[in-house]
């Protein structure tokens, strides 16, 4: 029983180390909002709504 608890705890610890934590982009700015990773305007359902 102790060995299985140790293995579960070890597996959990390794999972946390491997996955890490969620991160955000370093330079989140409005300048590139609504563009693709290539800098092109988004198309289709990903387009920004028209400015009012």
N, C-alpha and C positions, 0 to 999 in steps of 0.2 A: 504494500500500500504506500509506503514512504517513497519507493522508487517511482511509482506511477505519478505521485503528486509532484515529485522533483522533475520528472520528464515533462509534465504538463506546464509547470512553471517555467522551465527552460524554453520550451516551445513558444510560450506566450512572450517571453522576454525577447527571443530571437525574432519573432514576428514584429514586435514593436520597433526593434532596431532596423529591420529590413524595410519596413514601410515608412518609417519616419513620420513626419507631420505634414499636413497640407501647407503649401506655400502660395504666396501671391506673387504676381510679376513685380519685379523690382521697380520698374518705372511705369506705374499705372497712371496714364494721363488721358485727358479728354481728346488730345490731338489725334490719336490713332483709334479712337472709339468708333466702331462700325466698319472697320476695315479688316481684311484678311491678314494673315501672317506675312503675306507678300506685299502688303500696302495697297491692294486693290479694293475698290468699294465692294461691300457685301452685296450679294444678289439673292433673289428669291425670298424665302421666309426669313432670312437673316438681315434683310435690308432695314435701315433705320426708317422710322416713319417720317413723312415730310414735315418740315418745320412750319409752324403756324404763325 
